[in-house]
Structure formats: structure tokens, C-alpha cells
Amino acid sequence: MSPLVHPAAVFRFRFPCQKLPKLAAFDERQATRCQLPSLAGVVGVPDVCTLAIGWHPDGLVVRAVARGVDSTRWCHATKPEDSDGLHLWLATRPTGESHRAGRFCRRLALLPTGGGRQAKDPLAVAAAIPRSSVVPGADGELMQLPATLAAGVADVTSQLRPDGWQIDAVLSAAAVPGWDPDEQSTLGFFAAVVDRRLGQIPLFAPPEYPWDSDPTTWSSIELVG
């Protein structure tokens, strides 16, 4: 018999995010120190991803290692929402009340391939958040968040493996709207693995939750150190 209340609904997860001496890709020691706990058994999804995240006053550093996913990767820069890889949701001014993503929310698709002239290079792409708020664009017309990532604001490398991939990403402050650790040390945060064979695998909430669009279902990270 299924429980009346999903175990994950009982908790609002908050994870410590360790400070780094410089804004650069993790070494192995840093990745181990900054690794987040796996909640796959709590939320009821396959345990396919190890995730580490750290911070520096100039931005965030992420490492994701996926195992047991499809070796045929579908990654397209023009269709980031459907592309295989690690998808991150960030809110630099979380309210905990609004069910719609606003101007300080960002979804990033970190893809192991899909970039470059031959579509074989890793890349970071801003992806749309369903039902997000709209803001005036440069021409006065309303536009849906988020804007595209400017060149050079995210540095992504990847390693491809027969059963998965590793992605290392260095996200500068310009890649995260509203980034200001001195003013706001708690960020809304969510992550999911997208895979053509397994589908969408959320890391911190049940698959049936509206985590792709609703910031109130996201976890949070506390910038410490």
C-alpha cells in the first residue's frame, strides 16, 4: 500500500554549500568535501547521480557524475529543456511563497555534448521554466524568463563513459541573476538528471511534484565557510 503522505513531503531539505578558495573546477578532494547526500531512496527515484556544489564570492562550482544512464546522449543547444544532462534550478532571492519563478530564478542545462561546430562539446544553456513570470524586454514587449547566457559566463567540461558522464561546471556570478552572497546566503536550489531512456530524474523531490516550475518545491543551499 502506498503511503498517504510521501516521505519527501515531510521535509524541506537544506544543504550546506562549502566555500572554495578560488572559482575553479573541483579537484577530487574538494568534490568529496562538497558532495551532497543522495536522497534517491527517500524520493523514490533511481540512484544515478552524485552531485557536488561549492561557492566562491564570484560564483558557483558544480560537479555531477551520472552512472547507469543511456550511452546515446541526446543534447541540443536549441532544445535544452529536453536535452540529456544535469539541469539546475536556482533562486537567488527565494521567498518560499510564490509558485511561479521570477526574475531572480534561473534554470541551467549542463550538457555533456551538443556544443561546438560538430555538437560534441559540453555546454551550459539557459532553459525555460514553465509558468514563470514575464518581464519587459528591451523593446518593451513582455518576455518569458530566462534570458540567454552571455558568452564566457559558464565554463563546462565533461567526460563521457559507457554508462554515463561527468560534468564539471564553473558558473560565474553573471550566469546567476541576483548573485550576492553578502546579501543573501540562502539560495533556492534544485537539480534533476534528464535521460532519454530513464526520463526526468529529480534528485530532491518525487517525480510527480511540479518541481520543474514551482519554486516552493525546491530545496535550498546555505553558503557556509
Backbone as JSON, one array per atom type, in Angstrom:
{
  "sequence": "MSPLVHPAAVFRFRFPCQKLPKLAAFDERQATRCQLPSLAGVVGVPDVCTLAIGWHPDGLVVRAVARGVDSTRWCHATKPEDSDGLHLWLATRPTGESHRAGRFCRRLALLPTGGGRQAKDPLAVAAAIPRSSVVPGADGELMQLPATLAAGVADVTSQLRPDGWQIDAVLSAAAVPGWDPDEQSTLGFFAAVVDRRLGQIPLFAPPEYPWDSDPTTWSSIELVG",
  "N": [[0.84, -1.19, 0.0], [0.56, 2.2, -0.86], [1.98, 5.03, 0.83], [-0.02, 7.54, 2.55], [1.06, 10.06, 2.72], [3.79, 11.25, 1.0], [7.12, 10.33, 1.82], [9.11, 12.29, 1.27], [7.71, 14.63, 1.38], [7.55, 15.4, 3.97], [9.77, 16.78, 4.71], [11.75, 19.76, 4.31], [14.37, 20.25, 2.45], [17.63, 21.39, 3.21], [20.86, 22.18, 2.26], [24.32, 22.35, 3.17], [26.6, 24.49, 1.53], [29.81, 24.53, 0.6], [32.48, 26.91, 1.01], [34.89, 27.9, -1.43], [38.41, 28.24, -2.2], [39.03, 29.47, -4.6], [37.47, 30.4, -7.72], [37.13, 27.85, -9.53], [37.29, 24.71, -11.31], [36.47, 21.72, -9.5], [38.92, 19.93, -7.6], [39.7, 16.5, -6.73], [39.61, 16.2, -3.94], [38.19, 18.46, -3.09], [35.74, 17.99, -4.39], [34.81, 15.75, -3.03], [34.5, 16.81, -0.44], [32.48, 18.64, -0.89], [30.31, 17.2, -1.68], [26.86, 16.44, -2.05], [24.3, 14.78, -0.12], [22.82, 11.68, -1.19], [19.44, 11.41, -2.0], [17.88, 9.6, -3.22], [16.63, 7.21, -2.36], [14.74, 8.22, -0.62], [13.09, 9.92, -2.15], [12.29, 8.22, -4.09], [13.47, 7.47, -6.63], [15.71, 6.31, -9.27], [19.07, 5.79, -8.21], [21.24, 7.5, -9.63], [23.0, 9.6, -9.82], [25.74, 11.48, -8.61], [26.3, 14.4, -6.87], [28.01, 17.44, -6.47], [28.53, 20.64, -5.0], [29.89, 23.88, -4.71], [30.87, 27.15, -3.48], [32.02, 30.47, -4.29], [32.84, 33.9, -3.76], [32.65, 34.9, -6.33], [31.0, 33.19, -7.78], [29.55, 29.92, -8.59], [30.47, 26.44, -8.28], [30.17, 23.3, -9.8], [29.89, 19.76, -9.8], [28.8, 16.9, -11.44], [28.21, 13.47, -11.53], [27.06, 10.97, -13.47], [25.76, 7.71, -13.57], [24.77, 4.63, -15.06], [23.04, 5.55, -16.98], [21.74, 6.37, -20.28], [23.91, 5.55, -22.94], [23.78, 6.7, -25.38], [23.59, 9.89, -26.08], [21.33, 12.58, -26.08], [21.58, 15.69, -26.93], [20.89, 19.01, -27.4], [21.52, 22.3, -28.24], [19.52, 24.1, -28.91], [17.26, 23.02, -27.86], [17.16, 22.86, -24.94], [15.58, 22.14, -22.71], [14.75, 19.53, -23.11], [17.05, 18.1, -23.3], [19.63, 15.68, -22.66], [21.38, 15.5, -19.59], [22.62, 17.38, -16.74], [20.3, 19.28, -14.99], [19.8, 22.37, -13.51], [18.11, 24.33, -11.05], [17.91, 27.55, -9.8], [17.42, 30.01, -7.28], [18.05, 33.17, -6.38], [16.88, 34.97, -4.73], [15.0, 33.72, -2.82], [11.61, 33.33, -1.84], [9.93, 31.47, -0.78], [7.23, 31.38, -1.02], [5.98, 32.09, -3.47], [4.56, 30.44, -6.24], [5.42, 30.65, -8.78], [8.23, 31.04, -10.91], [10.45, 33.79, -10.73], [12.18, 36.89, -11.57], [14.64, 36.48, -10.4], [15.2, 33.85, -10.64], [16.67, 31.0, -12.14], [17.1, 28.57, -14.66], [19.38, 26.16, -15.58], [20.78, 24.19, -18.09], [23.13, 21.8, -18.07], [25.09, 20.29, -20.26], [26.55, 17.28, -21.46], [27.4, 16.95, -24.1], [26.79, 18.44, -27.37], [27.54, 21.02, -28.01], [29.61, 23.34, -29.91], [31.01, 23.2, -33.28], [30.67, 20.65, -34.29], [28.86, 19.62, -32.58], [29.8, 18.22, -30.35], [30.92, 19.15, -28.08], [30.87, 19.98, -24.54], [28.37, 22.03, -22.89], [26.73, 24.91, -21.42], [23.41, 25.95, -21.07], [20.82, 28.33, -20.89], [17.61, 27.5, -19.8], [14.06, 27.32, -20.27], [11.67, 27.99, -17.68], [8.71, 26.53, -16.93], [5.58, 28.31, -16.71], [6.71, 30.58, -15.65], [7.23, 33.95, -14.42], [6.74, 36.96, -16.35], [8.71, 39.52, -17.85], [9.43, 42.95, -18.78], [10.93, 43.24, -21.96], [13.82, 44.41, -23.9], [12.69, 45.83, -25.98], [10.35, 46.64, -24.93], [8.3, 44.8, -25.05], [6.67, 42.01, -23.47], [8.55, 39.35, -22.12], [9.42, 35.92, -21.64], [11.07, 34.53, -18.84], [14.12, 32.54, -18.83], [16.66, 34.96, -19.82], [19.05, 34.45, -22.46], [22.24, 32.84, -21.9], [25.12, 34.79, -21.59], [28.12, 34.86, -23.55], [30.95, 33.19, -22.24], [30.28, 33.22, -19.5], [29.92, 30.86, -18.24], [31.77, 27.97, -17.69], [32.26, 24.83, -18.95], [33.15, 21.44, -18.69], [33.44, 17.99, -19.73], [33.37, 14.43, -19.2], [32.96, 11.52, -20.99], [31.44, 8.37, -20.54], [30.96, 4.79, -20.87], [28.62, 4.11, -19.47], [27.56, 6.51, -18.67], [28.28, 9.9, -17.64], [30.48, 12.62, -16.73], [30.2, 15.86, -15.52], [31.69, 18.98, -15.19], [31.28, 22.18, -14.0], [31.82, 25.65, -14.0], [30.34, 28.38, -12.81], [29.99, 31.67, -13.31], [29.23, 34.74, -11.51], [27.7, 36.24, -13.25], [26.18, 34.39, -14.57], [24.18, 33.75, -12.89], [21.41, 35.27, -12.04], [21.06, 38.01, -9.84], [22.99, 37.25, -8.0], [24.56, 37.55, -4.96], [26.35, 36.96, -2.45], [26.96, 38.27, -0.02], [24.66, 39.6, 0.65], [22.59, 37.72, 0.45], [22.58, 34.6, 1.68], [21.28, 32.2, 1.52], [20.01, 30.12, -0.9], [17.46, 29.22, -3.22], [17.26, 25.95, -4.57], [17.53, 23.32, -6.9], [17.84, 20.14, -8.57], [18.06, 17.96, -11.37], [18.43, 14.98, -13.27], [18.32, 14.51, -16.71], [17.41, 12.08, -19.01], [17.26, 10.22, -21.98], [16.41, 7.59, -21.96], [15.67, 6.95, -19.31], [14.15, 9.1, -18.55], [13.05, 12.04, -16.73], [14.8, 12.6, -13.81], [14.41, 13.6, -10.76], [16.39, 14.95, -8.1], [15.78, 15.68, -5.48], [13.09, 15.63, -4.87], [9.86, 14.02, -5.25], [9.01, 12.46, -8.44], [6.43, 13.19, -9.29], [5.91, 15.71, -8.33], [5.59, 19.28, -8.98], [8.21, 20.3, -9.58], [9.66, 21.29, -11.72], [8.64, 23.74, -12.32], [7.71, 25.08, -10.04], [8.85, 27.03, -7.51], [8.42, 26.64, -4.77], [8.66, 23.97, -4.27], [11.3, 23.43, -4.36], [14.53, 22.63, -2.96], [17.05, 24.03, -0.75], [20.2, 25.75, -0.61], [22.77, 26.54, 1.7], [25.11, 28.99, 1.94], [28.14, 28.46, 3.26], [31.08, 28.8, 5.42]],
  "CA": [[0.0, 0.0, 0.0], [1.31, 3.44, -0.92], [1.71, 5.89, 1.99], [-0.89, 8.67, 2.28], [1.94, 11.21, 2.56], [5.09, 10.83, 0.5], [8.16, 10.65, 2.81], [9.83, 13.51, 0.94], [6.87, 15.79, 1.66], [7.66, 15.73, 5.38], [10.97, 17.56, 4.93], [12.22, 20.81, 3.41], [15.8, 19.97, 2.52], [18.6, 22.47, 3.08], [22.19, 21.59, 2.22], [25.43, 23.3, 3.26], [27.4, 24.67, 0.32], [31.09, 24.93, 1.15], [33.22, 27.96, 0.32], [36.09, 27.46, -2.12], [39.45, 29.28, -2.2], [39.01, 30.18, -5.88], [36.41, 29.96, -8.63], [37.76, 26.94, -10.48], [36.73, 23.37, -11.25], [36.85, 20.94, -8.33], [39.82, 18.79, -7.57], [39.0, 15.36, -6.14], [39.38, 16.44, -2.52], [37.1, 19.43, -2.96], [34.49, 17.36, -4.81], [34.37, 14.89, -1.93], [34.07, 17.66, 0.68], [31.29, 19.41, -1.26], [29.27, 16.3, -2.21], [25.57, 16.45, -1.38], [23.81, 13.42, 0.15], [21.85, 11.12, -2.14], [18.1, 11.23, -1.44], [17.13, 8.77, -4.17], [15.78, 6.28, -1.64], [13.64, 8.96, 0.02], [12.16, 10.46, -3.14], [11.79, 7.12, -4.91], [13.98, 7.51, -8.0], [16.98, 5.58, -9.39], [20.24, 6.49, -7.67], [22.12, 7.53, -10.81], [23.82, 10.82, -9.9], [26.47, 12.06, -7.48], [26.34, 15.84, -7.13], [28.77, 18.28, -5.54], [28.4, 22.06, -5.31], [30.6, 24.78, -3.83], [30.69, 28.55, -3.86], [33.05, 31.48, -4.14], [32.16, 35.18, -3.97], [32.46, 35.2, -7.76], [30.11, 32.27, -8.46], [29.33, 28.55, -8.11], [31.17, 25.33, -8.95], [29.31, 22.11, -9.76], [30.3, 18.51, -10.44], [27.78, 15.84, -11.45], [28.65, 12.21, -12.12], [25.89, 10.12, -13.72], [26.07, 6.33, -13.94], [23.57, 3.85, -15.33], [22.16, 6.27, -17.91], [21.88, 5.97, -21.68], [25.19, 5.91, -23.55], [23.45, 7.52, -26.55], [23.16, 11.14, -25.45], [20.57, 13.49, -26.94], [21.86, 17.03, -26.4], [20.72, 20.04, -28.44], [21.57, 23.64, -27.66], [18.27, 24.81, -29.18], [16.19, 22.36, -27.12], [17.8, 22.48, -23.68], [14.67, 21.55, -21.73], [14.62, 18.1, -23.37], [18.37, 17.53, -23.54], [20.26, 14.86, -21.63], [22.41, 16.16, -18.81], [22.22, 17.85, -15.42], [19.52, 20.51, -15.03], [19.82, 23.06, -12.22], [17.21, 25.45, -10.81], [18.47, 28.4, -8.75], [16.69, 31.23, -6.95], [18.94, 33.94, -5.52], [16.04, 35.72, -3.79], [13.86, 32.84, -2.57], [10.59, 33.8, -0.9], [9.26, 30.33, -0.17], [5.79, 31.55, -1.11], [5.49, 32.18, -4.84], [4.58, 29.2, -7.01], [5.95, 30.96, -10.11], [9.6, 31.53, -10.93], [10.53, 35.21, -11.04], [13.36, 37.42, -12.26], [15.86, 36.01, -9.78], [15.27, 32.4, -10.81], [17.38, 30.59, -13.35], [17.29, 27.16, -14.95], [20.53, 25.92, -16.44], [21.0, 22.83, -18.58], [24.55, 21.5, -18.24], [25.01, 19.17, -21.19], [27.86, 16.68, -21.71], [27.72, 17.18, -25.5], [25.81, 19.29, -28.02], [28.1, 22.31, -28.36], [30.66, 23.37, -30.92], [30.62, 23.05, -34.69], [30.26, 19.27, -34.53], [27.92, 19.27, -31.5], [30.43, 17.24, -29.49], [31.49, 19.8, -26.91], [29.91, 20.26, -23.45], [27.93, 23.42, -22.86], [25.68, 25.34, -20.49], [22.37, 26.68, -21.78], [19.67, 28.74, -20.1], [16.4, 26.8, -20.23], [12.82, 27.95, -19.8], [10.95, 27.46, -16.53], [7.27, 26.66, -17.22], [4.73, 29.15, -15.89], [7.48, 31.62, -14.98], [6.76, 35.31, -14.6], [7.26, 37.65, -17.53], [9.27, 40.84, -17.56], [9.58, 43.74, -20.01], [12.16, 43.09, -22.7], [14.47, 45.64, -24.33], [11.81, 46.56, -26.88], [9.11, 46.96, -24.23], [7.38, 43.68, -25.07], [6.87, 41.06, -22.39], [9.32, 38.17, -22.5], [9.47, 34.92, -20.58], [12.39, 34.22, -18.32], [15.22, 33.44, -18.59], [17.42, 35.4, -20.98], [20.11, 33.52, -22.82], [23.51, 33.04, -21.22], [26.14, 35.5, -22.35], [29.32, 34.07, -23.8], [32.02, 33.27, -21.26], [29.86, 33.28, -18.1], [29.91, 29.49, -17.71], [32.81, 27.11, -18.27], [31.81, 23.45, -18.74], [33.91, 20.33, -19.26], [32.76, 16.72, -19.49], [33.99, 13.15, -19.52], [31.94, 10.57, -21.4], [31.71, 7.0, -20.15], [29.98, 3.88, -21.49], [27.35, 4.06, -18.73], [27.21, 7.8, -18.12], [29.1, 11.08, -17.93], [30.83, 13.54, -15.64], [30.16, 17.26, -15.93], [32.24, 19.97, -14.27], [30.85, 23.5, -14.45], [32.16, 26.83, -13.22], [29.31, 29.36, -13.15], [30.32, 32.99, -12.77], [28.09, 35.48, -10.97], [26.87, 36.72, -14.36], [25.31, 33.3, -15.01], [23.17, 33.54, -11.86], [20.82, 36.59, -11.78], [20.87, 38.38, -8.44], [24.01, 36.65, -7.15], [25.17, 38.45, -3.99], [26.48, 36.17, -1.21], [26.98, 39.12, 1.16], [23.3, 40.0, 0.97], [21.7, 36.57, 0.53], [23.41, 33.4, 1.8], [20.44, 31.03, 1.3], [19.51, 30.12, -2.26], [16.64, 28.12, -3.67], [18.12, 25.07, -5.35], [17.01, 22.02, -7.28], [18.61, 19.5, -9.63], [17.49, 16.74, -11.96], [19.1, 14.38, -14.43], [17.43, 14.2, -17.83], [17.98, 10.99, -19.79], [16.28, 9.79, -22.98], [15.9, 6.25, -21.63], [15.07, 6.92, -17.97], [13.27, 10.25, -18.36], [13.49, 13.06, -15.79], [15.08, 12.02, -12.5], [14.67, 14.66, -9.77], [17.27, 14.47, -7.04], [15.38, 16.07, -4.14], [11.63, 15.64, -4.72], [9.25, 12.95, -6.05], [8.79, 12.81, -9.84], [5.1, 13.75, -9.55], [5.84, 17.09, -7.86], [5.82, 20.25, -10.07], [9.48, 20.96, -9.3], [10.22, 21.96, -12.89], [8.08, 25.08, -12.47], [7.24, 25.66, -8.78], [9.98, 27.22, -6.58], [8.12, 26.2, -3.41], [9.03, 22.56, -4.15], [12.75, 23.3, -4.42], [15.33, 22.63, -1.73], [17.87, 25.24, -0.66], [21.6, 25.59, -0.19], [23.24, 27.57, 2.6], [26.5, 29.28, 1.65], [28.84, 28.42, 4.53], [32.51, 28.82, 5.33]],
  "C": [[0.88, 1.25, 0.0], [0.98, 4.31, 0.29], [0.82, 7.06, 1.59], [-0.09, 9.94, 2.05], [3.3, 10.71, 2.1], [6.16, 11.22, 1.52], [8.88, 11.96, 2.53], [9.04, 14.77, 1.27], [7.0, 16.25, 3.11], [8.81, 16.72, 5.63], [11.11, 18.69, 3.9], [13.74, 20.77, 3.49], [16.62, 21.24, 2.34], [19.99, 21.87, 3.22], [23.26, 22.66, 2.41], [26.22, 23.31, 1.95], [28.72, 25.29, 0.75], [31.78, 26.0, 0.31], [34.52, 27.4, -0.25], [37.13, 28.58, -2.16], [39.52, 30.06, -3.51], [37.89, 29.62, -6.75], [37.04, 29.15, -9.75], [37.15, 25.55, -10.29], [37.29, 22.61, -10.05], [38.07, 20.08, -8.6], [39.1, 17.68, -6.8], [38.7, 15.58, -4.65], [38.22, 17.4, -2.31], [35.75, 18.8, -3.33], [33.93, 16.46, -3.72], [33.83, 15.72, -0.78], [32.74, 18.34, 0.38], [30.15, 18.53, -1.78], [28.0, 16.37, -1.37], [25.1, 15.01, -1.14], [22.84, 12.97, -0.93], [20.52, 10.9, -1.42], [17.24, 10.35, -2.33], [16.18, 7.82, -3.46], [14.59, 6.95, -0.99], [12.61, 9.39, -1.01], [11.66, 9.4, -4.12], [12.19, 7.17, -6.36], [15.27, 6.69, -8.06], [18.14, 6.42, -8.88], [21.32, 6.52, -8.75], [23.11, 8.69, -10.78], [24.46, 11.15, -8.56], [26.69, 13.53, -7.8], [27.13, 16.55, -6.05], [28.63, 19.73, -5.98], [29.15, 22.87, -4.26], [30.46, 26.2, -4.31], [31.95, 29.37, -3.59], [32.34, 32.81, -4.32], [31.89, 35.52, -5.43], [31.56, 34.21, -8.48], [30.04, 30.89, -7.81], [30.14, 27.55, -8.93], [30.36, 24.06, -8.74], [30.04, 20.93, -10.4], [29.17, 17.5, -10.32], [28.37, 14.62, -12.16], [27.43, 11.3, -12.23], [26.36, 8.73, -14.16], [24.76, 5.58, -14.14], [22.57, 4.55, -16.22], [22.51, 5.86, -19.33], [23.22, 6.43, -22.24], [24.99, 6.7, -24.83], [22.83, 8.8, -26.04], [22.49, 12.05, -26.47], [20.7, 14.89, -26.34], [21.8, 18.04, -27.54], [20.65, 21.4, -27.79], [20.26, 24.4, -27.85], [17.07, 24.19, -28.47], [16.7, 21.91, -25.75], [16.88, 21.78, -22.7], [14.56, 20.04, -21.88], [15.96, 17.38, -23.45], [18.9, 16.74, -22.35], [21.34, 15.65, -20.89], [21.91, 16.49, -17.42], [21.49, 19.18, -15.58], [19.46, 21.09, -13.62], [18.78, 24.17, -12.2], [17.76, 26.24, -9.63], [17.57, 29.62, -8.54], [17.54, 32.01, -5.96], [18.19, 34.83, -4.54], [14.81, 34.88, -3.45], [12.9, 33.43, -1.56], [9.92, 32.66, -0.17], [7.77, 30.37, -0.3], [5.26, 31.52, -2.54], [5.63, 30.85, -5.57], [5.07, 29.42, -8.44], [7.38, 31.47, -9.99], [9.61, 32.99, -11.37], [11.87, 35.59, -11.62], [14.67, 36.96, -11.64], [15.95, 34.48, -9.77], [15.95, 32.07, -12.14], [17.38, 29.08, -13.46], [18.44, 27.03, -15.92], [20.58, 24.45, -16.81], [22.49, 22.67, -18.83], [24.64, 20.19, -19.02], [26.4, 18.61, -21.49], [28.33, 16.81, -23.15], [26.69, 18.16, -26.06], [26.33, 20.64, -28.45], [29.17, 22.2, -29.43], [30.15, 23.1, -32.32], [30.13, 21.65, -35.01], [29.33, 18.74, -33.44], [28.49, 18.18, -30.58], [30.98, 17.83, -28.19], [30.43, 19.98, -25.8], [29.51, 21.73, -23.47], [26.91, 23.64, -21.75], [24.71, 26.21, -21.26], [21.29, 27.1, -20.78], [18.42, 28.08, -20.67], [15.18, 27.46, -19.6], [12.26, 27.22, -18.59], [9.46, 27.63, -16.82], [6.56, 27.55, -16.22], [5.49, 30.25, -15.18], [6.87, 32.99, -15.26], [7.34, 35.89, -15.88], [7.71, 39.04, -17.13], [9.38, 41.63, -18.85], [10.93, 43.49, -20.66], [12.71, 44.43, -23.15], [13.57, 46.49, -25.23], [10.47, 46.89, -26.25], [8.1, 45.83, -24.21], [7.7, 42.73, -23.92], [7.61, 39.83, -22.9], [9.35, 37.21, -21.32], [10.91, 34.7, -20.14], [12.81, 32.82, -18.74], [15.8, 33.97, -19.89], [18.5, 34.36, -21.28], [21.38, 33.83, -22.03], [24.46, 33.81, -22.13], [27.37, 34.62, -22.52], [30.32, 34.28, -22.67], [31.59, 33.28, -19.81], [29.81, 31.91, -17.45], [30.96, 28.66, -18.45], [32.46, 25.66, -17.93], [32.76, 22.48, -19.41], [33.16, 19.04, -18.95], [33.67, 15.56, -19.81], [32.87, 12.16, -19.84], [32.38, 9.16, -21.06], [30.67, 6.09, -20.76], [28.63, 3.88, -20.79], [26.96, 5.42, -18.17], [28.15, 8.91, -18.53], [29.46, 11.79, -16.62], [30.84, 14.94, -16.22], [30.76, 18.1, -14.82], [31.9, 21.34, -14.83], [31.29, 24.57, -13.46], [31.23, 27.94, -13.7], [29.66, 30.69, -12.51], [29.06, 33.68, -12.26], [27.16, 35.95, -12.07], [25.92, 35.65, -14.88], [24.14, 33.09, -14.06], [22.56, 34.9, -11.49], [20.62, 36.85, -10.29], [21.91, 37.83, -7.49], [24.66, 37.7, -6.26], [25.28, 37.74, -2.66], [26.49, 37.01, 0.05], [25.57, 39.48, 1.61], [22.38, 38.81, 1.2], [22.54, 35.29, 0.53], [22.61, 32.1, 1.65], [19.8, 31.13, -0.07], [18.53, 28.97, -2.46], [17.43, 27.28, -4.66], [17.41, 23.76, -5.65], [17.86, 21.46, -8.42], [17.9, 18.25, -10.1], [18.39, 16.27, -13.09], [18.04, 14.1, -15.48], [18.13, 13.16, -18.7], [16.91, 10.45, -20.73], [15.67, 8.45, -22.64], [15.14, 6.27, -20.31], [14.09, 8.06, -17.74], [13.88, 11.29, -17.43], [13.62, 12.45, -14.4], [15.4, 13.14, -11.53], [15.49, 14.12, -8.62], [16.74, 14.74, -5.64], [13.87, 16.12, -3.93], [11.05, 14.53, -5.59], [8.98, 13.4, -7.49], [7.45, 13.5, -10.1], [4.96, 15.19, -9.06], [6.11, 18.05, -9.03], [7.13, 21.02, -9.9], [10.08, 21.67, -10.51], [9.74, 23.4, -13.02], [7.8, 25.8, -11.15], [8.39, 25.81, -7.78], [9.69, 26.76, -5.16], [8.44, 24.72, -3.2], [10.54, 22.36, -4.14], [13.35, 23.19, -3.03], [16.07, 23.96, -1.64], [19.3, 24.86, -0.29], [21.97, 26.79, 0.66], [24.74, 27.78, 2.35], [27.25, 29.4, 2.98], [30.34, 28.52, 4.31], [33.09, 30.18, 5.09]]
}
